Amino acid sequence: MEDSTIFRERAQNLWGSFARKMDPVAQATSIDPGPDFDLGRIGGLEGPKEEIQTYACAATSPEVYGRWGTYPPSALLLIGRRGVGKTLLARALASLTDTAFITVAVPQLVIEVIHRGGQVAELLSGWSQTLAEMPPVTLLFEELEFSQAREIGERRQDLPIGPVMDLLLDLVDRTIAVEGSLVVGSTSHPETLRHAFLQPKRFERVVEVMPLFPQDIVAALDVHAAEAEKRAGHALFETIDWKRVVDHHREPSTGDWVRIVHAVLRRKARDEAGGEAPPPVTSEEIIAEVQRFMRTSDRLTVPSGNYL
């Protein structure tokens, strides 16, 4: 059995055992022991992708930092609105470095710890022990600005902020202290992120993830359209003028744009299931779906996400 397979199984088993003992970990974290996600599958975002490749050197070639009289950042913080690709960048980092990828949904973790209570000491000690026994990991603390996260109701003022911050900072510090770990944080609310996260030896490098309009959106849609056709095994689209499709609509995030394209593809699948022989997707069909998305978004108090 190859070493990489052994490492993946060990990572899966150790984290799974920890999660079975700690309900907050089971509910708020997930592990992919062998992520396979190339940076090339992220359209655009050349600056953030370069930052990810630089941070990957901390695991793949740590000695090069010393040859340039410097050292790797202790952790990386990705900031940007929802749906721009922060989680994909972190997953690509894990793939680049051949490490297991652990995602911590911070708002969900906060909810679980508050509701269950009494397990903080066990959580912290188990966290350190488990990570120390595991092969190297990339760990993403997703949405560090937990008090404004959509998952718990944005702008919550009733949370015990002090104790929650103590817990999160302890978890971050313990993770960074584990040799070989790569630590990434993300937030879609950087304007209110507490500065304690940005202290030396924590999230020392801040990377803004902001797709350039329209070129990064077009690049992302090219990638996702090609992947959809690869999954289907045949052409799904006419020659799409992606620039014309996105030209006048800055509001949707990259993730929204991908969902818009899939909404059109699902409508084609429904037509085929009804006995029709639908033609390939046209630019006009995607534009019509964009208009539908914009009308629905205007009716919602929370932009983005699913729509009817």
C-alpha positions as CSV (number, residue, x, y, z in Angstrom):
1,M,0.0,0.0,0.0
2,E,1.4,3.4,-1.0
3,D,2.4,5.8,1.8
4,S,-0.2,8.4,0.5
5,T,-3.0,5.8,0.9
6,I,-1.8,4.9,4.4
7,F,-1.7,8.6,5.3
8,R,-5.2,9.2,4.0
9,E,-6.7,6.3,5.8
10,R,-4.9,7.3,9.0
11,A,-6.2,10.9,8.7
12,Q,-9.8,9.7,8.1
13,N,-9.7,7.2,11.0
14,L,-8.2,9.6,13.5
15,W,-10.5,12.5,12.7
16,G,-13.5,10.2,12.5
17,S,-12.7,8.8,15.9
18,F,-12.4,12.3,17.4
19,A,-15.7,13.4,15.8
20,R,-17.6,10.4,17.2
21,K,-16.5,11.4,20.7
22,M,-17.3,15.1,20.3
23,D,-20.7,16.1,18.9
24,P,-19.7,19.7,18.0
25,V,-16.8,18.3,15.9
26,A,-19.1,15.8,14.2
27,Q,-21.7,18.5,13.4
28,A,-19.4,21.3,12.4
29,T,-16.4,19.7,10.6
30,S,-15.7,17.5,7.6
31,I,-12.6,15.8,6.3
32,D,-11.5,15.0,2.8
33,P,-8.5,12.7,3.3
34,G,-7.3,12.9,-0.3
35,P,-8.6,16.1,-2.1
36,D,-8.1,16.1,-5.8
37,F,-8.7,19.7,-6.9
38,D,-6.4,21.5,-9.3
39,L,-6.0,25.3,-9.2
40,G,-6.7,25.2,-12.9
41,R,-10.4,24.4,-12.1
42,I,-10.7,27.9,-10.6
43,G,-11.3,30.4,-13.4
44,G,-9.5,33.7,-13.0
45,L,-8.3,34.8,-9.5
46,E,-4.7,34.8,-10.6
47,G,-3.5,36.9,-7.6
48,P,-5.1,34.6,-5.0
49,K,-4.0,31.5,-6.8
50,E,-0.4,32.8,-6.7
51,E,-0.8,33.3,-3.0
52,I,-2.0,29.8,-2.5
53,Q,1.0,28.4,-4.5
54,T,3.4,30.5,-2.4
55,Y,1.9,29.2,0.9
56,A,2.1,25.7,-0.4
57,C,5.9,26.0,-0.3
58,A,5.6,25.9,3.5
59,A,4.7,22.2,3.1
60,T,6.4,21.3,-0.1
61,S,9.7,23.3,0.0
62,P,10.0,24.9,3.4
63,E,13.7,25.4,3.0
64,V,13.3,28.0,0.2
65,Y,12.0,30.5,2.7
66,G,15.2,30.4,4.7
67,R,17.3,30.9,1.5
68,W,15.5,34.2,1.1
69,G,15.9,35.2,4.7
70,T,12.3,34.8,5.6
71,Y,9.7,32.3,6.9
72,P,6.3,31.1,5.8
73,P,3.3,32.9,7.3
74,S,1.7,31.1,10.2
75,A,-1.7,31.1,8.5
76,L,-3.5,32.6,5.6
77,L,-6.8,34.6,5.7
78,L,-9.0,34.8,2.6
79,I,-11.5,37.7,2.6
80,G,-14.2,38.2,0.0
81,R,-18.0,38.0,-0.4
82,R,-19.8,34.7,-0.4
83,G,-19.4,32.5,-3.5
84,V,-16.2,34.0,-4.8
85,G,-14.0,30.8,-4.4
86,K,-12.4,31.0,-1.0
87,T,-13.2,27.4,-0.1
88,L,-12.1,26.2,-3.5
89,L,-8.7,27.9,-3.0
90,A,-8.2,26.2,0.3
91,R,-9.2,22.9,-1.1
92,A,-6.7,23.4,-4.0
93,L,-4.0,24.2,-1.4
94,A,-4.6,20.8,0.2
95,S,-4.4,19.1,-3.1
96,L,-1.2,20.9,-4.0
97,T,0.4,19.8,-0.8
98,D,-1.1,16.3,-0.8
99,T,-2.6,16.8,2.7
100,A,-5.9,15.9,4.1
101,F,-8.4,18.8,4.0
102,I,-10.5,19.6,7.1
103,T,-13.2,22.2,7.0
104,V,-14.5,23.8,10.2
105,A,-17.8,25.6,9.7
106,V,-17.1,28.1,12.5
107,P,-20.7,29.4,12.9
108,Q,-22.0,25.9,13.2
109,L,-19.3,25.0,15.7
110,V,-20.2,28.1,17.8
111,I,-23.9,27.0,17.8
112,E,-23.0,23.4,18.8
113,V,-20.7,24.4,21.6
114,I,-23.2,27.0,23.0
115,H,-26.1,24.6,22.9
116,R,-24.3,21.6,24.3
117,G,-21.9,23.3,26.7
118,G,-19.6,21.7,29.2
119,Q,-17.3,20.1,26.6
120,V,-14.9,22.9,25.9
121,A,-11.9,21.5,27.8
122,E,-12.4,18.1,26.2
123,L,-12.8,19.6,22.8
124,L,-9.5,21.6,23.1
125,S,-7.5,18.7,24.4
126,G,-8.9,16.3,21.9
127,W,-8.3,18.8,19.1
128,S,-4.6,19.1,19.9
129,Q,-4.0,15.4,20.5
130,T,-5.8,14.3,17.3
131,L,-4.0,16.8,15.0
132,A,-0.7,15.9,16.6
133,E,-1.2,12.2,15.7
134,M,-2.5,12.9,12.2
135,P,-0.4,13.2,9.0
136,P,0.0,16.9,7.9
137,V,-3.4,18.6,7.2
138,T,-4.7,21.7,5.6
139,L,-7.4,23.1,7.9
140,L,-9.9,25.8,6.9
141,F,-11.7,27.8,9.5
142,E,-14.7,28.9,7.4
143,E,-16.4,32.2,8.2
144,L,-14.4,33.4,11.2
145,E,-16.8,36.4,11.6
146,F,-19.3,34.0,13.1
147,S,-21.6,36.7,14.7
148,Q,-22.7,37.9,11.2
149,A,-22.8,34.6,9.5
150,R,-26.0,33.7,7.7
151,E,-26.0,30.2,9.2
152,I,-26.9,31.6,12.7
153,G,-28.8,34.6,11.6
154,E,-26.8,37.6,10.5
155,R,-25.9,40.3,13.0
156,R,-26.6,38.2,16.1
157,Q,-26.0,40.4,19.2
158,D,-27.0,37.8,21.8
159,L,-23.9,35.5,21.6
160,P,-21.3,35.3,24.4
161,I,-18.7,36.8,22.2
162,G,-15.9,36.8,24.8
163,P,-16.0,33.0,25.6
164,V,-16.5,32.2,21.9
165,M,-13.5,34.2,20.9
166,D,-11.4,32.5,23.6
167,L,-12.4,29.1,22.2
168,L,-11.7,30.1,18.5
169,L,-8.4,31.7,19.2
170,D,-7.3,28.7,21.2
171,L,-8.3,26.4,18.4
172,V,-6.5,28.5,15.8
173,D,-3.3,28.7,18.0
174,R,-3.4,24.9,18.7
175,T,-3.8,24.2,15.0
176,I,-0.9,26.5,13.9
177,A,1.3,24.9,16.6
178,V,1.0,21.5,15.0
179,E,4.1,20.9,12.8
180,G,3.2,20.5,9.2
181,S,-0.2,22.0,9.4
182,L,-1.4,24.6,6.9
183,V,-4.0,26.9,8.4
184,V,-6.5,28.9,6.3
185,G,-9.3,31.2,7.6
186,S,-12.0,32.9,5.6
187,T,-14.6,35.5,6.1
188,S,-17.2,37.3,4.0
189,H,-17.4,40.1,6.7
190,P,-13.8,41.4,7.0
191,E,-15.0,44.9,8.0
192,T,-16.1,43.6,11.4
193,L,-13.6,40.7,11.9
194,R,-12.0,41.0,15.3
195,H,-8.4,42.1,15.2
196,A,-7.3,39.3,17.6
197,F,-7.3,36.9,14.6
198,L,-4.8,39.1,12.8
199,Q,-2.1,39.2,15.6
200,P,1.4,37.9,14.8
201,K,1.6,34.1,14.7
202,R,-2.0,33.9,13.7
203,F,-3.4,34.9,10.3
204,E,-0.4,36.9,9.2
205,R,-1.1,37.0,5.5
206,V,-4.5,38.4,4.3
207,V,-5.5,37.7,0.7
208,E,-8.5,39.5,-0.9
209,V,-10.5,37.2,-3.2
210,M,-12.3,39.5,-5.5
211,P,-13.0,38.3,-9.1
212,L,-12.1,40.9,-11.7
213,F,-15.2,41.8,-13.8
214,P,-15.9,40.5,-16.3
215,Q,-12.8,38.5,-17.2
216,D,-12.7,36.3,-14.0
217,I,-16.4,35.5,-14.2
218,V,-16.0,34.6,-17.9
219,A,-13.0,32.4,-17.1
220,A,-14.9,30.6,-14.3
221,L,-17.9,30.0,-16.5
222,D,-15.7,28.6,-19.3
223,V,-14.3,26.1,-16.8
224,H,-17.6,25.1,-15.4
225,A,-19.2,24.7,-18.8
226,A,-16.3,22.5,-19.9
227,E,-16.6,20.4,-16.8
228,A,-20.4,19.9,-17.3
229,E,-19.8,18.8,-20.9
230,K,-17.1,16.4,-19.7
231,R,-19.5,14.9,-17.1
232,A,-22.2,14.6,-19.8
233,G,-19.9,13.2,-22.4
234,H,-21.2,15.4,-25.2
235,A,-21.6,19.1,-26.2
236,L,-24.2,21.0,-24.1
237,F,-23.7,24.5,-25.2
238,E,-23.7,26.4,-28.5
239,T,-20.9,28.9,-28.8
240,I,-21.7,31.1,-25.8
241,D,-20.8,34.8,-25.8
242,W,-20.0,34.7,-22.1
243,K,-18.9,38.4,-22.0
244,R,-22.3,39.4,-23.4
245,V,-24.0,37.2,-20.9
246,V,-22.3,38.7,-17.8
247,D,-21.6,42.2,-19.2
248,H,-24.3,44.2,-17.3
249,H,-24.7,42.1,-14.2
250,R,-22.1,42.6,-11.5
251,E,-24.3,41.5,-8.5
252,P,-24.1,37.7,-8.8
253,S,-21.0,36.2,-7.2
254,T,-19.0,33.5,-9.1
255,G,-21.0,30.9,-7.2
256,D,-24.2,32.5,-8.3
257,W,-23.2,32.5,-11.9
258,V,-22.4,28.8,-11.7
259,R,-25.8,28.1,-10.2
260,I,-27.5,30.1,-12.9
261,V,-25.8,27.9,-15.6
262,H,-26.8,24.8,-13.8
263,A,-30.4,26.0,-13.5
264,V,-30.5,26.2,-17.3
265,L,-29.0,22.7,-17.6
266,R,-31.6,21.3,-15.2
267,R,-34.3,22.8,-17.3
268,K,-32.9,21.0,-20.3
269,A,-32.8,17.8,-18.3
270,R,-36.4,18.2,-17.3
271,D,-37.4,18.8,-20.9
272,E,-35.6,15.6,-22.0
273,A,-37.3,13.6,-19.2
274,G,-40.6,14.9,-20.6
275,G,-39.9,13.3,-23.9
276,E,-38.5,16.3,-25.7
277,A,-35.1,16.5,-27.6
278,P,-33.9,19.9,-26.3
279,P,-31.2,21.7,-28.3
280,P,-27.9,22.9,-26.8
281,V,-28.0,25.9,-24.4
282,T,-27.8,29.3,-26.1
283,S,-26.6,32.6,-24.8
284,E,-30.2,33.9,-24.8
285,E,-31.3,31.1,-22.5
286,I,-28.6,31.9,-20.0
287,I,-29.4,35.7,-20.2
288,A,-33.1,34.8,-19.5
289,E,-32.1,32.9,-16.4
290,V,-29.9,35.8,-15.3
291,Q,-32.9,38.1,-15.5
292,R,-34.9,35.6,-13.5
293,F,-32.2,35.4,-10.8
294,M,-32.0,39.2,-10.6
295,R,-35.8,39.6,-10.2
296,T,-35.9,37.0,-7.5
297,S,-32.8,38.4,-5.7
298,D,-34.6,41.8,-5.5
299,R,-37.4,40.1,-3.6
300,L,-35.1,38.5,-1.0
301,T,-33.7,40.3,2.0
302,V,-30.6,38.1,1.8
303,P,-28.9,38.2,-1.6
304,S,-27.3,35.2,-3.3
305,G,-27.9,31.6,-2.7
306,N,-30.8,29.5,-3.9
307,Y,-33.7,31.1,-5.8
308,L,-37.1,29.9,-7.1
